Amino acid sequence: IPEPLIARSPHCVDNDRFAAEAARLRAGDGRTLARQAIGVTARDFVVLFAGKFTERKRPLDAVRAVARLGGSAVLMMAGDGPLRDAASAEAKRLRARVTCAGFLNQTELPSAFAAADCVLVPSAWESWGLIVNEALASGVPCVVTRGVASAPDLIIEGETGHAVEAGDIDAMAARLASIRERRAAGAD
């Protein structure tokens, strides 16, 4: 390919593939099977955190926010890293329901999105936040921090999700609760 036709595009998601996988999983019993695989019921509210367990990604904030939602909320944590044990200890201390999926590659993410009711990105900052593109293409709303660079472009407040300040656990929990209430009322 001639050089002038090559463009650098570091933040790219195959939205069509994620949307197609989401449609396929919704058409059959994919959502039910995905939720059964992580040990949750149709009545549980599942929040997905997917990322490295590092200070910048703030996985403990995800545990703390979901813990405030009560026993019917489950945090599905996908990823690994140095804060994995700390996140597990915090979940135990707070009696939060957490299921650990380990690292999931791109081909495994659609099942995680099928199981999830919402995606939480509590990061201090993200250069973009591809998980937001992937989740929205899969029909899953997101609660993100304002440090997630994709928030101004992808988060339409109350429609595609919510943006909060990094570290504001109360706001995260409140926005997650509002998504749970809307889903319970039949919002798609």
Backbone bond lengths (Angstrom), bond angles and torsions (degrees), N, CA, C in turn:
res aa  C-N    CA-C-N  psi(-1)  N-CA   C-N-CA  omega(-1)  CA-C   N-CA-C  phi
1 I - - - 1.463 - - 1.525 107.41 -
2 P 1.308 117.99 131.88 1.473 120.12 178.91 1.534 110.90 -63.41
3 E 1.311 116.03 142.90 1.465 122.90 -176.50 1.541 114.19 -49.51
4 P 1.322 119.65 -42.89 1.476 118.25 -178.30 1.539 113.78 -63.87
5 L 1.328 117.10 -17.80 1.462 119.91 -179.64 1.526 113.31 -91.87
6 I 1.327 117.21 -1.96 1.462 121.53 -179.87 1.525 108.58 -96.10
7 A 1.305 116.09 126.32 1.467 120.95 178.69 1.520 108.89 -122.93
8 R 1.318 116.46 137.24 1.461 121.72 177.17 1.530 107.93 -78.11
9 S 1.326 116.59 128.54 1.460 121.77 -179.89 1.523 108.75 -140.11
10 P 1.338 117.47 84.13 1.463 119.78 -172.19 1.532 114.98 -74.09
11 H 1.311 117.81 -18.54 1.467 120.35 -177.39 1.517 109.10 -116.09
12 C 1.305 115.40 89.49 1.456 120.10 -172.65 1.524 110.57 -132.67
13 V 1.312 116.77 133.19 1.454 122.85 177.90 1.525 107.62 -131.79
14 D 1.312 116.24 139.70 1.460 121.08 175.60 1.530 107.49 -83.42
15 N 1.323 115.47 83.27 1.464 121.04 -177.20 1.524 112.12 -57.67
16 D 1.323 116.53 -38.65 1.465 119.89 -178.86 1.525 111.26 -61.89
17 R 1.330 116.98 -40.80 1.465 120.12 179.61 1.519 110.75 -65.81
18 F 1.335 117.55 -44.47 1.462 119.42 179.26 1.526 111.03 -64.96
19 A 1.326 117.60 -40.80 1.463 120.67 178.44 1.523 111.31 -64.48
20 A 1.326 116.93 -41.41 1.467 120.70 179.50 1.525 111.18 -64.93
21 E 1.324 116.99 -42.78 1.464 120.51 178.17 1.530 110.58 -64.30
22 A 1.328 116.90 -40.41 1.465 120.49 178.28 1.526 110.61 -62.62
23 A 1.330 116.73 -44.00 1.465 120.76 179.07 1.524 110.65 -63.05
24 R 1.329 116.33 -41.86 1.468 120.07 179.02 1.524 110.82 -62.12
25 L 1.313 117.03 -43.91 1.471 120.59 -178.40 1.535 111.63 -69.82
26 R 1.335 116.92 -34.37 1.470 119.93 178.60 1.521 111.63 -72.55
27 A 1.333 117.03 -31.08 1.468 121.13 -176.33 1.524 111.96 -68.64
28 G 1.300 117.94 -33.13 1.463 121.24 -179.77 1.516 110.56 -106.96
29 D 1.303 114.59 -145.25 1.465 118.97 179.15 1.530 111.10 -101.48
30 G 1.345 116.09 24.96 1.460 121.69 -177.81 1.515 113.65 -58.14
31 R 1.338 116.96 -42.36 1.476 120.07 -179.93 1.524 110.27 -65.10
32 T 1.312 116.72 -45.33 1.468 120.54 179.32 1.519 110.61 -60.41
33 L 1.325 116.74 -45.53 1.461 120.50 -179.41 1.529 111.42 -66.41
34 A 1.327 117.00 -39.44 1.464 120.55 178.88 1.527 110.77 -64.00
35 R 1.313 116.25 -39.03 1.470 120.03 179.67 1.532 110.61 -72.74
36 Q 1.327 116.96 -39.42 1.468 119.66 176.78 1.524 110.87 -61.42
37 A 1.333 116.72 -36.98 1.467 121.15 -178.39 1.524 112.30 -63.20
38 I 1.334 117.23 -26.78 1.469 119.43 178.56 1.529 111.80 -103.39
39 G 1.339 116.78 6.08 1.461 120.59 173.81 1.512 115.71 78.36
40 V 1.336 117.33 32.94 1.456 119.79 177.61 1.528 109.95 -120.19
41 T 1.317 114.81 161.78 1.458 120.88 -179.94 1.526 110.41 -103.64
42 A 1.297 115.94 174.53 1.462 121.78 177.95 1.526 111.07 -64.39
43 R 1.320 117.76 -25.39 1.468 121.92 -178.80 1.524 113.69 -81.88
44 D 1.331 117.60 -16.85 1.461 120.82 -178.84 1.525 110.77 -74.84
45 F 1.318 115.64 149.17 1.467 122.76 174.85 1.523 106.48 -101.89
46 V 1.331 116.40 114.44 1.465 121.74 -173.53 1.529 109.62 -104.67
47 V 1.334 114.51 123.53 1.458 122.53 177.60 1.526 107.23 -109.64
48 L 1.321 116.94 128.73 1.462 121.92 -179.54 1.522 110.68 -101.08
49 F 1.335 116.15 126.39 1.465 123.41 166.31 1.514 105.71 -110.99
50 A 1.323 117.81 123.35 1.463 121.11 179.05 1.518 108.62 -130.24
51 G 1.313 116.08 116.05 1.458 120.22 179.54 1.508 111.39 168.27
52 K 1.312 114.92 -179.92 1.456 120.37 176.55 1.524 109.01 -72.98
53 F 1.301 115.67 142.45 1.460 120.90 178.77 1.529 107.96 -85.18
54 T 1.339 115.57 78.09 1.457 122.58 -179.07 1.525 109.42 -127.97
55 E 1.329 115.80 165.31 1.471 120.69 179.43 1.523 111.43 -55.13
56 R 1.325 117.59 -44.45 1.466 120.76 -177.15 1.520 112.31 -62.39
57 K 1.331 117.36 -34.63 1.470 121.47 -178.46 1.531 112.13 -80.98
58 R 1.338 117.52 -18.52 1.468 124.26 174.13 1.543 114.35 56.28
59 P 1.327 117.90 52.51 1.473 119.88 -179.46 1.528 113.20 -63.45
60 L 1.329 118.12 -28.03 1.460 119.52 178.40 1.525 111.13 -66.90
61 D 1.332 117.22 -30.87 1.465 120.05 174.69 1.524 110.53 -63.01
62 A 1.333 116.56 -37.66 1.469 120.07 178.16 1.523 109.77 -63.29
63 V 1.324 117.00 -44.97 1.470 120.93 178.44 1.518 110.04 -59.50
64 R 1.310 116.78 -47.65 1.474 121.38 -176.80 1.529 111.89 -64.43
65 A 1.328 117.13 -41.11 1.468 120.11 -179.39 1.522 111.21 -66.73
66 V 1.314 117.23 -45.06 1.466 120.28 -178.79 1.524 110.50 -69.62
67 A 1.315 118.46 -33.85 1.468 121.24 177.60 1.526 111.13 -58.91
68 R 1.319 116.71 -33.26 1.474 120.79 -178.88 1.527 112.65 -72.01
69 L 1.330 117.25 -11.30 1.465 120.40 -179.47 1.521 113.03 -85.70
70 G 1.332 117.51 -9.35 1.456 120.49 178.19 1.520 113.38 92.84
71 G 1.326 114.26 -177.57 1.456 122.43 -170.97 1.511 116.56 -67.62
72 S 1.327 118.88 -17.44 1.469 118.81 179.51 1.528 111.87 -88.05
73 A 1.327 117.04 -0.19 1.465 121.26 177.62 1.521 109.39 -99.59
74 V 1.324 115.36 138.93 1.457 122.07 -179.60 1.521 108.31 -128.95
75 L 1.310 116.32 131.76 1.453 121.60 175.03 1.519 108.56 -98.18
76 M 1.332 116.36 117.39 1.453 121.19 174.25 1.524 106.45 -95.66
77 M 1.339 115.89 115.41 1.459 120.71 -178.14 1.520 109.35 -104.37
78 A 1.333 115.26 119.17 1.455 121.49 177.80 1.514 108.17 -113.17
79 G 1.308 116.11 122.83 1.451 120.70 -179.85 1.508 110.30 138.56
80 D 1.308 114.61 -170.55 1.457 121.50 -179.69 1.518 107.60 -160.61
81 G 1.310 115.61 168.55 1.450 119.47 177.34 1.507 111.68 151.93
82 P 1.330 116.88 -176.28 1.459 121.47 -172.70 1.529 115.10 -63.43
83 L 1.314 119.04 -22.33 1.475 120.77 -179.07 1.529 113.23 -96.48
84 R 1.320 117.27 10.42 1.472 119.81 -179.47 1.516 111.63 -58.72
85 D 1.330 117.48 -48.87 1.465 120.50 -178.85 1.528 111.19 -65.93
86 A 1.323 117.38 -37.43 1.464 120.89 178.20 1.527 110.40 -65.28
87 A 1.330 117.01 -39.54 1.472 120.57 177.84 1.522 110.46 -64.88
88 S 1.319 117.11 -41.37 1.472 120.83 177.81 1.522 110.72 -64.01
89 A 1.323 116.96 -42.55 1.467 120.73 179.27 1.528 111.18 -64.64
90 E 1.329 116.42 -40.19 1.465 120.08 179.14 1.526 110.60 -66.59
91 A 1.318 117.08 -39.65 1.463 120.55 176.98 1.524 110.38 -61.87
92 K 1.301 116.39 -42.97 1.465 120.31 179.21 1.530 110.77 -64.27
93 R 1.336 116.00 -44.12 1.466 120.80 -179.94 1.525 111.36 -61.16
94 L 1.321 116.73 -40.10 1.468 121.74 -177.61 1.526 113.12 -89.52
95 R 1.328 116.19 -2.68 1.466 122.03 -176.61 1.526 112.11 57.39
96 A 1.328 114.92 38.16 1.463 121.34 178.29 1.517 108.76 -84.20
97 R 1.307 116.09 143.86 1.465 120.72 174.78 1.518 108.56 -82.68
98 V 1.320 115.71 117.02 1.463 121.88 -178.37 1.513 108.78 -132.19
99 T 1.317 115.75 137.21 1.455 121.69 171.91 1.519 107.01 -122.11
100 C 1.310 116.63 133.20 1.465 121.53 -177.65 1.522 109.98 -103.96
101 A 1.308 115.11 120.90 1.466 120.90 -178.68 1.519 112.06 -94.60
102 G 1.343 117.46 -9.16 1.454 119.79 -174.64 1.519 110.07 70.20
103 F 1.328 116.35 -169.45 1.452 120.33 179.65 1.527 110.21 -68.68
104 L 1.324 116.65 133.83 1.465 122.47 175.32 1.519 108.58 -120.02
105 N 1.322 116.16 128.79 1.462 118.04 176.27 1.526 109.63 -85.91
106 Q 1.324 116.36 178.69 1.463 122.11 -176.40 1.527 113.65 -55.41
107 T 1.325 117.05 -35.20 1.464 118.84 -178.19 1.525 111.99 -75.49
108 E 1.325 118.10 -19.00 1.458 121.67 -179.38 1.528 112.81 -94.48
109 L 1.326 117.22 -16.85 1.460 120.20 -178.02 1.529 114.56 -61.46
110 P 1.330 121.06 -38.09 1.462 119.07 -179.70 1.537 113.71 -54.97
111 S 1.320 118.35 -38.00 1.465 120.01 177.58 1.525 111.16 -66.85
112 A 1.330 116.49 -36.93 1.468 119.73 176.89 1.525 110.17 -64.59
113 F 1.342 116.77 -42.91 1.463 120.04 176.91 1.525 111.35 -64.16
114 A 1.329 117.31 -35.88 1.464 120.81 178.50 1.520 110.74 -63.62
115 A 1.323 117.00 -35.99 1.464 121.15 -179.52 1.521 111.78 -77.22
116 A 1.327 117.57 -26.86 1.466 122.42 -171.84 1.526 112.87 -84.78
117 D 1.325 113.36 148.16 1.461 120.99 171.65 1.522 110.99 -97.44
118 C 1.330 115.36 -20.42 1.455 121.59 -175.98 1.523 108.69 -161.17
119 V 1.318 116.74 153.24 1.462 122.83 173.08 1.520 107.37 -112.14
120 L 1.328 115.96 136.92 1.464 122.16 177.56 1.520 108.46 -116.26
121 V 1.330 116.06 124.99 1.467 122.32 176.63 1.533 107.02 -119.99
122 P 1.352 117.23 90.67 1.462 121.27 -175.25 1.529 114.71 -87.22
123 S 1.317 118.03 13.63 1.464 123.44 -172.72 1.526 113.45 -55.71
124 A 1.334 114.79 146.72 1.461 120.25 172.38 1.527 109.44 -63.59
125 W 1.332 116.34 -39.46 1.466 121.86 174.10 1.515 109.38 -160.47
126 E 1.305 114.97 154.32 1.467 123.34 174.54 1.518 106.55 -140.09
127 S 1.328 117.25 138.21 1.463 119.63 178.10 1.533 110.65 -64.44
128 W 1.315 117.31 -26.47 1.470 123.00 171.05 1.522 109.01 -149.85
129 G 1.338 117.90 -68.25 1.452 122.11 -176.36 1.517 110.26 106.64
130 L 1.329 116.47 64.98 1.467 121.64 -176.96 1.522 112.57 -56.56
131 I 1.338 117.36 -30.31 1.465 120.88 -179.72 1.533 110.76 -58.09
132 V 1.331 117.29 -29.38 1.465 120.98 178.55 1.530 109.38 -67.51
133 N 1.343 117.05 -47.10 1.474 120.11 175.66 1.525 110.58 -56.44
134 E 1.333 115.93 -49.08 1.462 121.11 -175.97 1.529 111.25 -62.26
135 A 1.326 116.43 -43.25 1.468 120.56 -179.96 1.526 111.19 -64.64
136 L 1.325 116.35 -48.24 1.458 119.29 -178.30 1.525 111.57 -64.79
137 A 1.332 117.15 -37.62 1.468 119.78 176.23 1.520 110.77 -63.80
138 S 1.324 116.24 -24.91 1.468 122.20 178.92 1.521 112.19 -91.86
139 G 1.317 117.61 1.02 1.460 121.52 178.16 1.518 114.29 82.03
140 V 1.336 117.75 22.63 1.462 121.54 -177.74 1.525 108.81 -111.12
141 P 1.352 118.45 122.57 1.462 120.64 179.24 1.533 111.43 -69.06
142 C 1.327 115.70 161.18 1.465 121.13 -175.73 1.526 111.51 -129.93
143 V 1.315 115.12 144.03 1.459 122.39 165.62 1.520 104.59 -112.05
144 V 1.324 115.85 120.15 1.460 121.67 -176.43 1.522 109.29 -128.76
145 T 1.325 115.38 165.00 1.462 118.23 172.80 1.520 108.85 -89.39
146 R 1.307 114.96 162.98 1.463 119.49 177.96 1.528 111.50 -70.87
147 G 1.318 116.91 -9.67 1.455 121.31 174.30 1.515 113.23 -79.60
148 V 1.312 117.63 -5.91 1.468 122.42 177.33 1.527 106.46 -85.97
149 A 1.332 115.73 114.11 1.469 120.55 -171.15 1.527 113.71 -60.36
150 S 1.314 118.33 -25.60 1.464 120.11 -179.49 1.530 112.85 -77.84
151 A 1.317 117.61 -12.36 1.468 120.72 -175.14 1.528 113.63 -54.17
152 P 1.339 120.22 -49.43 1.467 118.50 -178.73 1.528 113.56 -61.67
153 D 1.335 116.83 -29.77 1.461 119.89 -177.80 1.523 113.37 -88.12
154 L 1.333 117.80 -31.52 1.462 120.37 -170.27 1.528 115.31 -111.37
155 I 1.316 117.46 -24.41 1.465 119.45 -177.35 1.521 110.05 -94.78
156 I 1.306 115.18 111.97 1.465 122.09 172.79 1.521 104.61 -100.05
157 E 1.308 115.56 110.65 1.453 122.23 -171.72 1.531 111.42 -50.84
158 G 1.342 115.13 123.58 1.453 121.76 178.50 1.520 114.78 80.15
159 E 1.333 117.21 -6.64 1.463 120.21 -179.70 1.528 111.40 -112.79
160 T 1.337 116.55 -58.00 1.467 119.73 176.46 1.517 111.14 -97.60
161 G 1.311 116.23 -8.08 1.463 120.49 178.67 1.503 112.03 151.53
162 H 1.334 115.05 -150.34 1.459 121.40 -176.62 1.519 109.57 -145.35
163 A 1.339 115.42 151.47 1.460 121.67 173.44 1.526 108.29 -118.72
164 V 1.333 115.70 135.39 1.462 122.78 -179.36 1.525 108.97 -132.20
165 E 1.305 116.28 169.84 1.464 120.61 176.45 1.523 109.57 -74.79
166 A 1.326 116.31 142.69 1.463 121.10 176.31 1.529 109.15 -59.86
167 G 1.318 115.94 135.91 1.457 121.57 178.99 1.517 114.98 85.68
168 D 1.324 118.51 -6.71 1.474 121.19 -179.30 1.537 108.91 -87.65
169 I 1.320 115.08 84.86 1.470 122.03 -176.27 1.528 110.56 -62.38
170 D 1.334 117.03 -40.47 1.468 120.13 179.85 1.527 111.05 -59.57
171 A 1.336 116.84 -44.87 1.471 120.21 -179.97 1.517 110.74 -66.31
172 M 1.336 116.89 -40.97 1.471 119.62 178.10 1.526 109.82 -59.11
173 A 1.325 116.19 -49.38 1.467 120.31 -178.66 1.528 110.78 -61.62
174 A 1.324 117.11 -41.17 1.469 120.61 -179.52 1.528 111.14 -64.38
175 R 1.339 117.35 -42.11 1.467 120.07 -179.68 1.528 110.73 -70.00
176 L 1.323 117.21 -38.68 1.471 119.77 174.96 1.521 110.24 -60.70
177 A 1.337 115.90 -43.61 1.473 120.28 179.42 1.524 110.99 -61.96
178 S 1.336 117.37 -37.83 1.473 118.70 179.85 1.524 110.73 -67.58
179 I 1.335 117.62 -36.16 1.470 119.83 176.10 1.520 109.87 -66.85
180 R 1.327 117.01 -41.10 1.474 119.83 177.87 1.525 110.12 -60.48
181 E 1.326 117.65 -43.54 1.471 121.30 179.89 1.535 111.34 -63.59
182 R 1.320 116.62 -43.23 1.475 120.19 179.13 1.527 110.88 -64.05
183 R 1.332 116.67 -41.55 1.482 119.82 178.86 1.525 109.95 -64.45
184 A 1.324 116.59 -42.25 1.463 120.65 179.65 1.530 110.94 -63.04
185 A 1.329 116.45 -30.02 1.465 121.47 179.05 1.529 111.88 -83.50
186 G 1.345 116.93 -0.70 1.447 120.23 175.82 1.522 115.47 101.78
187 A 1.330 118.43 3.18 1.463 120.28 177.99 1.522 109.77 -66.53
188 D 1.308 115.32 142.81 1.466 121.45 178.77 1.514 107.84 -102.26
